[in-house]
Structure formats: C-alpha cells, structure tokens
Amino acid sequence: MPTEAIESLIKKLSPLMEEDSEIFRELAVFFGDNSKVQTHRDDLSKFLGRKRLYQVLRFTGESYKDCVYQLVDDHPESMEALGMLRYYTSPSKKIDWEQIEHAEIALGKELTTNAYGWMPDAWTAFEGTEDSSEKSPSLVAILAFDYGD
C-alpha cells in the first residue's frame, strides 16, 4: 500500500496521533510498500484501538535471534502488550529468511512460559541498502499497551 494511503489511514483510525511522532513514522514504515512480507490493514485497525499507549523498541545484534533475546530479556514489559508489530531489517540487500524464521521460533519458545495474547501479532522484513551504515541485523518492535480508564 502506498505510503500516502497508509498515512491517511493512520490519521483516520487515530486522529489525535501526531504525524511527526515516532509511532506514526514506524507504523507508516511497517505497513509501507517496501515491506517484503505482505501486511494487512486489519492489523493496523486492531493495533490502533481505543485507550492505547505505544512504545517503539529498537535492537541490533549479531543475528535476528540475538535481537529477539534482547527484546525478551531487556523488556519484560513487552509481554504485557496488547499488540506487537515488528520488523526485521537486513544489513544488506539480501534478506536471510532462515535467520528470521529462527528468530520468530525463538520468540515463540520464549513466550510459551508467559500468558500473552497480542492482537495483532505480526512481523515483516525489509532489505537493507548497499550504502547503509548499519552492518548488523536489526529489529524494531512497535508495542501497544492498554492505559485503562
């Protein structure tokens, strides 16, 4: 979906969200047209539910799996999230799909001991660029929390 259409949908679903906020920018990236795994608009509407607080976490590591372990170990509050969208970025033009699969399996195994029910729970991936200064795999996790009444 083109960036303009995604930004318009975010504004429609969450009219009070600041366009220059980190969460707005990251949602536009996640649902943007450069994603290598198809994302779904329905996930956006679920994510932007009523009475939500948002957090963006960024990780780089030796592998995507390393990034997942940083998420689980360093941010246990993420297990309390209502929804999690995450994207992996390759340090090069070639995405290592097998390594992303290992990371997602590791995430699932780490969470079996926790009661979690993220809705939505979605991921995608992006190619790096040849001129990127980032030489390590990275993970961005976008979390939605309930802020109550």
N, C-alpha and C positions, 0 to 999 in steps of 0.2 A: 504494500500500500504506500503510495507517495507520502513523503514527509508532511506536506501541507494538509493532506487529508487526515493523517494521524493527529497532527497538532489541533486541527479543527475538532476532531472527535474528543480529544482530551479536554479541550475548552468546554465542549458541550456537556460532557459527563462530570466534570469538576470545574465549574465556572469560577470558583474562588482561588484556584491554583495559579500561582504566579508563573507567567511564561518564562521568566528568567531563572526560575528555581532549578536546583539540581534534579529534583524528582521529575519535573516536566521534561527536562532535556533527556534524562535517561529513559523515560517512557517512550519518547519520540525515537530514540536510538533503537530500543528493544523492538518496537513494532514497525520500524522503518523498512524501507525496501532493500536495504543491503544485507538483511538477515539471511543466513544460509539454511535455516530451518523455518518453515512457514509458521508464522504466529497468527493468532486468532483474535479478532476484535472482541469476541465474547470474554476472553481473558481480561481485556482492558476494562470492560464494564464491571466485571466481578471485582477486579483489583481496586477500582475507584469507588468502592461502596461508601455508604454513609458513615460518618463519625470515625474517620481514619486518620492516623498519623503515619508518616512514611520515613523510611531511612534507606540510605544508599551506602553500601559497603563495597570497598574495592580491595582486591587481593592480587598479588603477583607472587609467583613461586617457581620452583624447579619444574613443576608439572601442574596440570589442571587438578589432579588429585591432591597435590600439596595445597592448592588454593582452597579446595573443599575442606580439608582438615583445618586450615586456618579459620574458615567460617565457623565450623562446628566448635572448635576448641576455644577460640578467642571471643566468640559472640554467642554464648548460650541463649541470650535473649531472642535470637533469631528463631529458636524453636517455638517461641510463643507467638510468632507472627500469624496473622490470618491468611496472608498470601505471600508468595515469593516468586518473583520473576528473576531469572539470572541469565547472564550471557557470558560466554567464553570468547576471548579474542586470541587468535593465533599470533605468535610473534613473527609470522611470515605469511606469504600469500597462500601457503598450503595448510589446510586445517587437518590436524591429526585426529580423525573421528574416533579412532580406537581409544586414544587417551581421554577424550571427552567421555566416552562410554565408561571407562574405568572410574572417572571422577563421579559420574552420576550413580554408578553402582556403589561406590564408597559412601556417597551421601545417603543413599537408601539404607545401607547397612548401619551407618552411624545413627540413623534416626529410628531404627527398629526398637530401641530401648526407650524412646520418647513418644509420648502421645502427640502426634501432630496431624493436622488436617488442613494444610494450606489449600486455599481456594482463591485464586488459581495457583497451581504449581507448574510452572512452565520454564523452559530454557530454550536458548538458541545459540548460534555461534556466528562469529564474524571473522573474515580474513584480515590479517594484518597487512601492512603496506611495506613495500621494499625499503622505503625511506624512513620507516618508523624508528624512533629511538628506543622503543620497547623491545627488548630481546628475550623476554620471558613470557610464558603463558599467563593470561590474566583472567580474572573472574570478577564480574560486577553483579552483586545481589541487590535487588530492589525489594524492600520489605514493606508490608502494610500491617499496621497494628490497630487494634480497637482502642479508642480513647474513652469509651464509655459514655455515660450521660453528661 
